[in-house]
Amino acid sequence: MAALLPTELTDVVVLVGLLIFTMVVVYLSAGLVSHDWVMGSRGWVRIFVIALVVVVAVPLLSGGLRDVLPAGTRDLVLVFVFILVVLLVKVLLIGELIVTDEWLASLFIGLLVTVFIFVANWIVRVLLDVKLLEGFALLSHTLL
């Protein structure tokens, strides 16, 4: 069915699907770390901004850095992406949560977001023979 849709509409559907999935992953990670499952409208806006950066800017960043870096250091892009997620969580989301150590909570939320996305990619790949992370990579090629 997706093959019958125009490419532009397919790209929009992939973008919206990845955005919603990433928002749920950030919310679950923040809830697990802070034990605070109630999120106000400001918190959801901040989660949306984090998800938007992860879904749009991270593939652009990783695509751009992979072209510039030498072949042996291309895996460092994942480290840069992880640091970006941790900083975004610290700056945007930690103020909305009840935590004792802000940096430690940011680190764990960033780690959980990364792990959830990779586990979801593995589950979807095994069950449906689809690579979820290719959606992020497709966006980087579409947006460039």
Buried (B, 14 or more C-beta within 10 A) or exposed (E): EEEEEEEEEBBEEBBEEBBEBBBBBBBBBBBEBBEEEEBEEEBEEBBBBBBBBBBBBBBBBBBEBBEEBEEEEBEEBEEBBBEBBBEBBBEBBBEBBEBEEEEEBBBBBBBBBBEBBEEBBEEBBEEEEEBBBEBBEBBBEBEE
